[in-house]
Amino acid sequence: MANFTTSEANASTIVRMEKKMRGGVFSGWIFGTTDAQGNYLDWRDSSVAENASKATIKTAIRTHLEGTEKRPAPVAITYESITDKGKGETVA
């Protein structure tokens, strides 16, 4: 697959933004985004300063996305509770 285009990266939504601390000392960020198709991308970034502005963070995220290959949408996993095959009964 191809890398994100600038417009695809710009249209992505930031859904995770956490400071990573080690022993009370800043050691990087953890970012997560979703794209227009609902695909989720999560990564650690140690190049952005702890006190970076919102604009600097968004630029770093866009730059990361533009250098990242798009992943196919994950397969949705669903579960169905089956009651007529013995659920709630003893095994023997």
Backbone as numpy.savetxt, mean C-alpha at the origin, in Angstrom:
# Nx Ny Nz CAx CAy CAz Cx Cy Cz
4.52 -5.75 -17.03 3.69 -4.57 -17.03 4.57 -3.32 -17.03
3.98 -2.21 -17.38 4.71 -0.95 -17.45 4.73 -0.24 -16.10
5.63 0.73 -15.98 5.67 1.56 -14.78 4.50 2.54 -14.79
4.21 3.10 -13.62 3.18 4.12 -13.51 3.57 5.32 -14.37
2.60 5.90 -15.05 2.83 7.16 -15.74 2.69 8.27 -14.69
3.10 9.47 -15.05 2.97 10.61 -14.13 1.51 10.82 -13.76
0.61 10.75 -14.75 -0.81 10.98 -14.45 -1.38 9.86 -13.58
-0.96 8.62 -13.78 -1.42 7.52 -12.93 -0.90 7.68 -11.50
0.36 8.08 -11.38 0.93 8.31 -10.05 0.21 9.46 -9.35
-0.04 10.54 -10.07 -0.74 11.70 -9.49 -2.15 11.35 -9.04
-2.80 10.42 -9.73 -4.18 10.05 -9.40 -4.26 9.02 -8.28
-3.13 8.45 -7.88 -3.13 7.47 -6.79 -3.46 8.16 -5.47
-4.06 7.40 -4.55 -4.46 7.93 -3.26 -3.54 7.40 -2.17
-3.07 8.29 -1.30 -2.24 7.89 -0.17 -3.16 7.32 0.90
-2.96 6.06 1.26 -3.82 5.42 2.26 -3.05 4.99 3.51
-1.73 5.07 3.45 -0.92 4.73 4.62 0.28 5.67 4.66
0.52 6.24 5.85 1.66 7.12 6.05 2.04 7.03 7.51
3.11 6.30 7.79 3.53 6.08 9.17 5.01 6.39 9.31
5.37 7.02 10.42 6.78 7.22 10.75 7.29 5.93 11.36
8.43 5.48 10.91 9.05 4.31 11.49 10.09 4.79 12.50
9.92 4.36 13.73 10.82 4.76 14.80 11.57 3.53 15.32
12.84 3.71 15.64 13.63 2.64 16.23 14.28 3.20 17.47
13.85 2.70 18.63 14.37 3.22 19.89 14.10 4.69 20.08
12.96 5.15 19.59 12.61 6.56 19.72 13.27 7.47 18.70
14.04 6.90 17.78 14.74 7.68 16.75 14.10 7.39 15.39
13.79 8.44 14.66 13.19 8.30 13.33 14.11 7.51 12.41
13.52 6.51 11.71 14.33 5.72 10.77 13.69 5.60 9.39
12.61 6.32 9.14 12.02 6.30 7.81 10.50 6.35 7.85
9.93 6.25 6.68 8.47 6.28 6.50 8.00 4.96 5.93
6.74 4.64 6.18 6.07 3.55 5.48 4.89 4.19 4.77
4.87 4.06 3.44 3.81 4.65 2.63 3.00 3.54 1.97
1.73 3.81 1.75 0.86 2.91 1.02 -0.06 3.74 0.14
-0.27 3.26 -1.09 -1.14 3.96 -2.02 -2.07 2.97 -2.71
-3.17 3.48 -3.21 -4.03 2.70 -4.11 -4.13 3.46 -5.41
-4.24 2.72 -6.51 -4.38 3.37 -7.81 -5.84 3.36 -8.24
-6.12 3.83 -9.44 -7.49 3.95 -9.93 -8.20 2.60 -10.03
-7.45 1.52 -10.19 -8.04 0.19 -10.27 -8.17 -0.47 -8.90
-7.78 0.24 -7.84 -7.88 -0.30 -6.50 -6.70 -1.15 -6.07
-5.63 -1.17 -6.86 -4.44 -1.93 -6.50 -3.70 -1.22 -5.39
-3.19 -1.97 -4.43 -2.50 -1.41 -3.27 -1.00 -1.62 -3.41
-0.23 -0.60 -3.10 1.23 -0.68 -3.12 1.74 -0.10 -1.81
2.60 -0.84 -1.14 3.11 -0.50 0.18 4.63 -0.55 0.13
5.35 0.42 0.71 6.80 0.37 0.72 7.37 1.22 1.85
8.64 0.97 2.14 9.37 1.77 3.15 10.25 2.77 2.42
10.36 3.95 2.98 11.18 5.01 2.38 12.07 5.61 3.46
13.37 5.54 3.26 14.30 6.13 4.23 14.97 7.38 3.68
14.51 7.85 2.52 15.13 9.03 1.91 14.42 10.33 2.29
13.21 10.25 2.81 12.43 11.44 3.16 12.64 11.75 4.64
12.96 13.00 4.92 13.24 13.43 6.29 11.98 13.38 7.15
12.19 13.23 8.44 11.07 13.17 9.40 10.22 14.44 9.35
10.85 15.59 9.18 10.14 16.86 9.19 9.82 17.37 7.78
9.77 16.48 6.80 9.49 16.87 5.41 8.10 17.48 5.30
7.97 18.41 4.37 6.67 19.04 4.13 5.76 18.08 3.36
4.47 18.40 3.35 3.52 17.58 2.61 3.91 17.52 1.12
4.32 18.65 0.56 4.71 18.69 -0.86 5.91 17.79 -1.12
6.89 17.80 -0.22 8.08 16.96 -0.38 7.70 15.48 -0.32
6.82 15.13 0.60 6.38 13.74 0.73 5.63 13.30 -0.52
4.73 14.14 -1.02 3.98 13.77 -2.22 4.90 13.62 -3.43
5.92 14.48 -3.53 6.88 14.36 -4.62 7.64 13.04 -4.52
8.06 12.67 -3.31 8.77 11.40 -3.11 7.89 10.21 -3.46
6.62 10.28 -3.10 5.69 9.19 -3.43 5.50 9.09 -4.94
5.28 10.23 -5.61 5.11 10.22 -7.06 6.36 9.67 -7.75
7.54 10.11 -7.30 8.79 9.63 -7.88 8.93 8.13 -7.70
8.57 7.62 -6.51 8.64 6.18 -6.27 7.69 5.43 -7.20
6.46 5.92 -7.31 5.48 5.24 -8.16 5.90 5.24 -9.62
6.44 6.35 -10.11 6.86 6.43 -11.51 7.99 5.46 -11.82
8.75 5.05 -10.80 9.82 4.08 -11.00 9.42 2.66 -10.63
8.12 2.45 -10.41 7.63 1.16 -9.96 6.73 0.53 -11.01
6.92 -0.75 -11.22 6.08 -1.47 -12.16 4.70 -1.69 -11.55
3.67 -1.43 -12.34 2.30 -1.66 -11.88 2.09 -3.15 -11.69
1.36 -3.49 -10.67 1.05 -4.90 -10.40 -0.39 -5.18 -10.80
-0.65 -6.40 -11.22 -2.05 -6.72 -11.55 -2.89 -6.70 -10.28
-4.16 -6.46 -10.47 -5.08 -6.43 -9.33 -5.08 -7.79 -8.63
-5.08 -7.80 -7.31 -5.10 -9.07 -6.60 -6.45 -9.77 -6.77
-6.42 -11.06 -6.69 -7.65 -11.84 -6.78 -8.41 -11.68 -5.47
-9.68 -11.39 -5.55 -10.50 -11.24 -4.36 -10.77 -12.61 -3.76
-10.49 -12.76 -2.48 -10.75 -14.01 -1.77 -11.99 -13.82 -0.93
-12.95 -14.70 -1.12 -14.19 -14.63 -0.34 -14.38 -15.96 0.38
-15.16 -15.92 1.43 -15.45 -17.11 2.23 -16.95 -17.25 2.35
-17.40 -18.49 2.32 -18.82 -18.77 2.47 -18.98 -19.79 3.58
-19.78 -19.45 4.56 -20.01 -20.35 5.68 -20.96 -21.46 5.24
-20.53 -22.71 5.39 -21.34 -23.86 5.01 -21.93 -24.48 6.27
-23.23 -24.59 6.32 -23.87 -25.13 7.52 -24.42 -26.53 7.31
-24.64 -26.96 6.08 -25.28 -28.26 5.86 -24.27 -29.41 5.68
-23.01 -29.19 5.99 -21.99 -30.23 5.86 -21.43 -30.64 7.20
-22.13 -30.28 8.28 -21.72 -30.70 9.60 -21.25 -29.60 10.52
-21.27 -28.37 10.09 -20.82 -27.27 10.95 -21.68 -27.25 12.21
-21.01 -27.15 13.36 -21.70 -27.12 14.64 -21.94 -28.49 15.25
-21.60 -29.55 14.52 -21.79 -30.91 15.02 -20.46 -31.47 15.52
-20.51 -32.48 16.37 -19.28 -33.17 16.77 -18.78 -33.99 15.58
-17.50 -34.26 15.59 -16.88 -34.99 14.47 -17.38 -36.44 14.39
-17.58 -37.09 15.53 -17.98 -38.50 15.52 -19.46 -38.66 15.67
